[in-house]
Amino acid sequence: MSETIIGREAEKKILREVLESKEAELVAIVGRPRIGKTFLIRNYFEKELLFQFAGASGKNLKTQLSNFSAALQMAMKLSVPIAPPNSWHDAFIILSRFLEENLNGEPKVILFDEFPWIHTPKSGFLSAFAHWWNTWASRKSTLKVIICGSAASWMIRNVLYDRGGLHNRVSQTIRLYPFNLKETQQYLISRGIILDPMQLLKIYMALGGIPHYLKKIEIGQSSNQIIDHLFFEKDGALRKEFEVLYQSLFNNAGKHEAIVKELSKKQIGMSRSELISKLNFTTGGTTTQIFDELEESGFITYYLPFGKANRVGIYKLTDEYSIFYLRFVQGRRATGRETWHKIAESQSYVSWCGFVFEAICQKHVAQIKQALGISGIYTEESTWRYVAKQGETGAQIDLLLDRKDHSINVCEIKFSKNEFTIDKDYAGEIDREIQIFKDQTGTKKTIFPTMITTFGTKLNINYTGRITSEVVMEDLFK
């Protein structure tokens, strides 16, 4: 019996259209490891799934072909093993014979999981697959072929933008992203775990919306207990995840990890040139590919600043798990039960909360716009910073919503354990930042100072007449 699929409404709509299509379909699904690609396909197509085969990381051609024959044996429900084919060309001939016998007028689905791993050096897999699709599979109107890959940039480069046999062959593409806060809440509720929004937010700040990580949460634990159990106990399930995550996803992952680690030190982000200079990288195509791979896989995000003519953006580390691991787990000698309880009382914890809450808000712009009542207005989202020259004062704005109705919401994002209070000094800082923003950008649009906080902002003399709107934590769960 299939498990309930939480969220993924847009993705399920695409899959429903694929199933109802009167033509053969080639669907590519990309997303980082542990995101739920396989789960989605196996559960949505539970009745239609006829054959599935998964590539094995780092294994040679002989092993991949052996695994293929084992998968085919399982699909055919045979007790006697099938002799492994000699090549992928032969493998697809065998697969075609099996499918021919089972295509009976009803839609049937076959799944190639971890597609990039199947294409080992000199294996000829990709060309054999393209030939099979073009000459046989594409002519079977009830056949729906799904290919999944964690290496998003490889999938884009070698499948979606392929200039050879797969050029323009993919009929549907699904980019699977981590759960948002609402979906995380729904997922945990489906597993009998009911927590208040602040507890959920703290979990999300450490784990992100990765279903595989969330699945490891046990009933009856607080957020502190959950983080302690997963990261700091001896056999914590996520304690060593970082060590294998990047190595399993990228070839020669050392440079990928170097970028991630450097960005973890810079909350405001860094430009490409700053990172290249700091890490002594070259400026060639290999470096560009590394940035693309990290961005396509969802570990880093590229932000274009507001109003710059040359639009030179900055990269930020936006993967919650990596941020948490590098800040609190890597290199830590003191571990064991209640380690996180002690860390959560430190100043480093307070700083981390502000950093990650800001990143989470930037991922929930749709919910912020809904809370502000501007969902129907076109906006461009960006951050903004002004690096002061000698004798000047710099400024940074967490989030700008540049609206088509000649207005801009200038958002201040603050994480606090209780209602946030704007004191005289902070009020002056808000005024100064907005004035510098106006002076440096020359904008003539109406500015709406907006507070985004966990528990709201206290109404006092510094709020009234200065802040025009606000969003609270619970709005992010809608």
C-alpha positions in Angstrom: 0.0 0.0 0.0 1.4 3.4 -1.0 2.2 6.1 1.6 0.5 9.5 1.5 2.3 12.0 -0.7 2.6 15.3 1.3 2.4 18.5 -0.7 3.9 18.2 -4.2 0.6 19.5 -5.7 2.2 21.0 -8.8 4.3 17.9 -9.3 1.3 15.6 -8.9 -0.6 17.6 -11.5 2.2 17.1 -14.0 2.3 13.3 -13.3 -1.5 13.1 -13.7 -1.2 14.8 -17.1 1.6 12.3 -18.1 -0.6 9.4 -17.1 -3.6 10.7 -19.1 -1.5 11.6 -22.2 -2.2 9.6 -25.4 1.5 9.7 -26.3 4.7 8.2 -25.0 6.3 10.5 -22.4 9.9 11.0 -21.3 9.9 12.7 -17.9 13.0 14.0 -16.1 12.9 14.6 -12.4 15.9 16.4 -10.7 16.5 17.2 -7.1 19.2 16.9 -4.5 19.7 13.6 -2.6 17.1 12.6 0.1 14.5 14.9 -1.4 12.0 12.2 -2.3 12.2 11.7 -6.0 12.0 7.9 -5.9 9.3 8.1 -3.2 7.1 10.3 -5.3 7.3 8.1 -8.4 6.8 4.8 -6.6 3.8 6.0 -4.6 2.1 8.0 -7.3 2.5 5.3 -9.9 2.1 2.4 -7.6 -0.3 0.5 -9.9 1.3 1.5 -13.2 5.0 1.0 -12.3 6.2 -2.0 -14.4 10.0 -1.8 -14.1 12.5 0.1 -12.1 16.3 0.2 -12.1 18.6 2.4 -10.1 22.2 3.3 -10.9 24.9 2.5 -8.3 27.3 5.2 -7.4 30.9 4.6 -8.5 30.3 1.1 -9.9 31.6 -0.1 -13.2 29.8 -1.1 -16.3 29.8 -4.8 -15.4 28.2 -4.2 -12.1 25.6 -1.8 -13.5 24.6 -4.4 -16.2 24.4 -7.1 -13.5 22.1 -4.9 -11.4 20.0 -4.2 -14.5 19.5 -8.0 -15.1 18.5 -8.4 -11.4 16.0 -5.6 -11.7 14.5 -7.2 -14.8 14.4 -10.6 -13.1 12.4 -9.0 -10.3 10.0 -7.3 -12.7 9.5 -10.5 -14.6 9.0 -12.4 -11.3 11.4 -15.1 -12.3 13.0 -17.4 -9.8 16.0 -18.1 -12.1 18.5 -15.2 -12.5 18.8 -13.6 -16.0 22.3 -13.6 -17.6 23.6 -10.0 -17.5 23.7 -8.4 -21.0 27.0 -7.7 -22.6 26.2 -4.0 -23.4 23.5 -1.4 -22.9 22.4 -1.9 -26.5 21.7 -5.6 -25.6 20.1 -4.5 -22.3 17.5 -2.3 -24.1 16.7 -5.1 -26.6 15.9 -7.4 -23.6 13.9 -4.6 -21.9 11.9 -3.9 -25.1 10.9 -7.6 -25.3 9.7 -7.6 -21.7 7.7 -4.4 -22.2 6.2 -5.5 -25.5 4.6 -8.4 -23.7 3.2 -6.2 -20.9 2.0 -3.1 -22.8 -1.7 -3.9 -22.9 -3.4 -0.6 -23.7 -3.2 0.8 -20.2 -0.5 3.3 -19.2 2.7 1.7 -17.9 5.6 3.4 -16.2 9.2 2.5 -16.0 11.8 4.2 -13.8 15.5 4.8 -14.3 16.6 6.1 -10.9 20.0 7.9 -10.3 20.3 8.2 -14.1 23.7 9.9 -14.0 25.3 7.0 -12.1 24.3 4.5 -14.8 26.4 6.4 -17.3 29.8 5.2 -16.3 32.9 6.1 -18.4 33.0 4.4 -21.9 29.8 2.5 -21.1 27.8 3.9 -24.0 24.7 4.1 -21.8 23.5 7.5 -22.8 23.7 6.9 -26.5 22.1 3.5 -26.1 19.3 5.0 -24.1 18.7 7.8 -26.6 18.7 5.3 -29.5 16.2 3.1 -27.6 13.9 6.0 -26.9 14.0 7.4 -30.4 13.6 4.1 -32.3 11.3 2.1 -30.0 10.0 3.6 -26.8 8.8 6.9 -28.2 6.4 4.9 -30.5 4.6 3.2 -27.6 1.8 5.6 -26.7 1.0 4.0 -23.3 4.7 3.9 -22.2 5.8 6.6 -19.7 9.6 6.6 -19.0 10.8 8.4 -15.9 14.4 9.3 -15.4 15.6 10.7 -12.0 18.9 12.2 -10.9 20.4 13.8 -7.8 23.2 15.4 -9.9 20.9 18.1 -11.1 23.6 19.9 -13.2 24.5 16.6 -15.0 20.9 16.0 -15.8 20.5 19.5 -17.2 23.7 19.4 -19.2 23.4 15.8 -20.6 19.7 15.3 -20.8 17.7 18.5 -20.9 20.2 20.5 -22.9 21.6 17.6 -24.8 22.6 18.4 -28.4 22.6 14.7 -29.5 20.1 12.0 -29.4 18.1 13.3 -26.5 17.8 16.9 -27.9 14.2 18.1 -27.2 13.1 14.6 -26.3 12.1 15.3 -22.7 8.4 16.0 -22.6 8.1 17.1 -18.9 10.7 18.3 -16.4 10.1 18.3 -12.6 12.4 20.1 -10.2 11.8 18.7 -6.8 12.6 21.1 -3.9 12.7 20.7 -0.2 9.4 21.0 1.8 8.5 24.5 2.8 7.4 25.0 6.5 3.8 24.2 5.9 4.7 20.9 4.1 7.1 20.1 6.8 4.4 20.5 9.4 2.0 18.4 7.4 4.6 15.7 6.9 5.4 15.4 10.6 1.6 15.4 11.5 1.2 12.5 9.1 3.7 10.6 11.1 2.0 11.5 14.4 4.4 14.3 15.4 2.6 17.4 16.5 4.8 20.4 17.5 4.1 24.1 17.9 5.4 26.5 15.1 8.5 27.6 17.1 9.6 24.0 17.7 9.0 23.2 14.0 11.0 26.3 12.9 13.9 25.3 15.0 13.9 21.8 13.5 13.7 23.3 10.0 16.6 25.6 10.8 18.8 22.6 11.4 17.4 20.0 9.0 15.7 22.0 6.3 12.8 20.5 4.5 14.5 17.3 3.5 12.0 14.4 3.8 14.6 11.8 4.5 16.0 13.8 7.4 12.5 14.6 8.8 11.6 10.9 8.7 14.2 10.3 11.4 12.4 12.4 13.9 10.8 10.4 16.7 7.5 11.0 18.4 7.5 12.7 21.9 10.7 14.7 21.6 11.2 18.5 21.7 13.2 20.3 19.0 16.3 20.3 21.3 16.0 16.6 21.9 15.6 15.9 18.2 18.7 17.9 17.3 20.7 16.3 20.1 19.6 12.8 19.0 20.3 13.3 15.3 23.5 15.3 15.4 25.3 14.9 18.8 24.7 11.4 20.1 27.3 8.8 19.1 25.2 7.1 16.4 23.3 10.2 15.4 21.8 9.7 12.0 22.9 13.0 10.6 26.2 13.3 12.5 28.3 12.1 9.5 25.9 13.0 6.7 28.0 15.9 5.5 31.0 13.7 5.0 29.2 11.6 2.4 26.6 14.1 1.0 28.9 16.1 -1.3 31.3 13.2 -2.1 28.4 11.1 -3.3 26.9 13.9 -5.4 29.9 15.6 -7.1 33.1 14.3 -8.7 36.2 15.7 -7.0 33.9 17.4 -4.4 36.8 19.1 -2.6 36.2 22.4 -4.4 32.5 22.2 -3.9 33.0 21.8 -0.1 35.5 24.6 -0.1 32.9 27.0 -1.5 30.3 25.8 0.9 32.6 26.2 3.9 33.7 29.7 2.9 30.1 30.9 2.4 29.2 29.5 5.8 31.5 32.1 7.3 29.9 35.0 5.5 26.3 35.6 6.4 26.0 38.5 3.9 27.2 36.3 1.1 30.1 36.7 -1.4 30.4 37.5 -5.0 31.9 35.0 -7.5 35.1 37.0 -7.8 35.4 37.3 -4.0 35.1 33.5 -3.6 37.5 32.8 -6.5 40.1 35.1 -5.0 39.7 33.8 -1.4 40.0 30.2 -2.5 42.6 30.7 -5.2 40.5 29.1 -7.9 41.0 29.8 -11.6 38.3 31.6 -13.5 37.8 28.9 -16.2 34.9 26.7 -17.2 35.6 24.1 -14.5 35.0 26.7 -11.8 31.8 27.9 -13.5 30.6 24.3 -13.5 31.3 23.9 -9.8 29.2 27.0 -9.0 26.4 25.7 -11.3 26.4 22.3 -9.7 26.1 23.7 -6.2 23.3 26.1 -7.3 21.4 23.6 -9.3 21.5 21.1 -6.4 20.1 23.7 -4.0 23.1 24.2 -1.7 23.8 27.8 -2.7 21.6 30.5 -4.1 22.6 33.4 -6.3 21.0 36.8 -5.4 20.9 39.7 -7.7 21.1 43.0 -5.8 18.5 45.7 -6.2 19.0 48.3 -9.0 22.6 47.7 -9.9 23.2 48.4 -13.6 25.8 45.6 -14.0 23.7 43.3 -11.8 26.7 41.6 -10.1 25.1 39.3 -7.6 26.2 37.4 -4.5 26.1 33.8 -3.5 24.8 32.7 -0.2 24.8 29.3 1.5 21.1 28.4 1.8 21.1 24.7 2.7 20.0 24.6 6.3 21.7 21.3 7.0 25.1 22.4 5.8 24.9 25.7 7.6 24.1 23.9 10.9 26.7 21.2 10.5 29.5 23.6 9.7 28.6 26.0 12.5 28.0 23.5 15.3 29.0 19.9 14.4 32.2 20.0 12.4 35.3 19.6 14.6 33.3 19.6 17.8 35.0 17.4 20.5 32.2 17.6 23.1 29.3 15.5 22.0 26.7 13.3 23.7 23.3 13.8 25.1 22.3 17.4 26.0 25.2 18.9 24.0 22.7 20.9 22.0 20.9 22.1 25.1 24.2 23.8 26.2 25.0 25.2 22.8 21.5 26.7 22.6 22.4 29.0 25.4 25.4 30.5 23.6 25.8 33.7 21.7 26.8 31.7 18.6 23.4 30.1 18.7 21.7 33.5 18.8 23.7 34.7 15.8 22.9 31.5 13.9 19.2 31.8 14.6 19.2 35.3 13.0 21.2 34.1 10.0 19.1 31.0 9.2 15.7 32.7 9.9 16.6 35.3 7.4 17.5 32.6 4.8 14.2 30.8 5.5 12.2 33.9 5.1 13.8 34.5 1.7 12.6 31.0 0.7 9.0 31.8 1.8 8.4 35.0 -0.2 5.1 33.7 -1.5 3.9 33.3 2.1 5.2 36.8 3.0 3.4 38.3 0.1 0.2 36.6 1.1 0.4 37.9 4.6 1.0 41.4 3.3 -2.0 41.1 0.9 0.1 41.6 -2.2 0.0 38.1 -3.7 -1.6 39.5 -6.9 1.1 42.2 -7.4 4.2 41.3 -9.5 7.3 41.7 -7.4 11.1 41.2 -7.8 12.8 40.0 -4.7 16.3 40.9 -3.8 18.7 41.9 -1.0 20.7 45.1 -0.9 23.9 46.2 0.7 26.0 49.3 0.4 29.7 49.0 1.2 30.7 52.3 2.7 33.6 54.4 1.3 36.0 56.1 3.6 34.1 58.4 6.0 30.7 56.9 5.1 28.3 54.5 6.8 27.4 51.2 5.1 23.9 49.6 5.1 22.3 46.2 4.5 18.7 45.3 3.9 17.6 41.8 4.5 14.8 41.6 1.9 13.4 43.9 -0.7 10.0 43.4 -2.4 10.2 45.7 -5.4 6.5 46.0 -6.5 5.0 46.8 -9.9 2.6 49.2 -8.2 5.5 51.7 -7.7 6.2 50.6 -4.1 8.9 48.7 -2.2 8.6 46.7 1.0 11.8 47.1 2.9 11.9 44.1 5.2 13.7 43.8 8.5 13.9 40.2 9.6 14.4 39.5 13.3 14.4 36.2 15.2 13.5 36.5 18.8 12.2 34.2 21.6 9.4 36.7 22.4 7.8 39.7 21.0 10.4 41.9 19.4 10.9 45.5 20.6 12.1 48.4 18.5 14.1 50.6 20.8 15.4 54.1 20.1 18.7 52.9 18.7 17.2 50.3 16.4 14.6 52.8 15.2 17.5 55.1 14.2 19.2 52.2 12.4 16.1 51.5 10.4 15.7 55.2 9.4 19.4 55.4 8.5 19.3 52.3 6.3 16.2 53.4 4.4 17.7 56.9 3.8 21.0 55.4 2.5 19.0 53.1 0.3 17.1 56.0 -1.2 20.2 58.1 -1.6 22.3 55.4 -3.2 19.6 53.9 -5.5 17.8 57.1 -6.4 14.5 55.3 -6.1 11.3 57.4 -6.3 9.0 54.6 -5.2 7.0 54.6 -2.0 8.9 52.8 0.8 6.9 50.5 3.2 9.1 49.5 6.2 8.1 46.0 7.1 8.9 43.8 10.1 9.2 40.0 9.7 9.5 38.4 13.2 8.8 35.2 15.1 6.3 36.5 17.6 5.4 40.0 16.3 6.6 43.5 17.1 5.6 45.4 20.2 3.6 48.5 19.5 5.4 51.5 21.0 6.5 55.0 20.0 9.3 53.6 17.8 6.9 51.4 15.9 4.0 53.7 15.4 4.5 56.0 12.4 7.5 54.1 11.2 6.5 50.4 10.5 3.7 50.1 8.0 3.2 46.3 8.0 4.5 43.1 9.6 4.6 39.4 9.1 5.0 36.8 11.9 6.3 33.3 12.0 2.9 31.6 11.8 2.3 33.4 8.5 5.2 31.4 7.0 3.3 28.2 7.7 0.3 29.2 5.5 
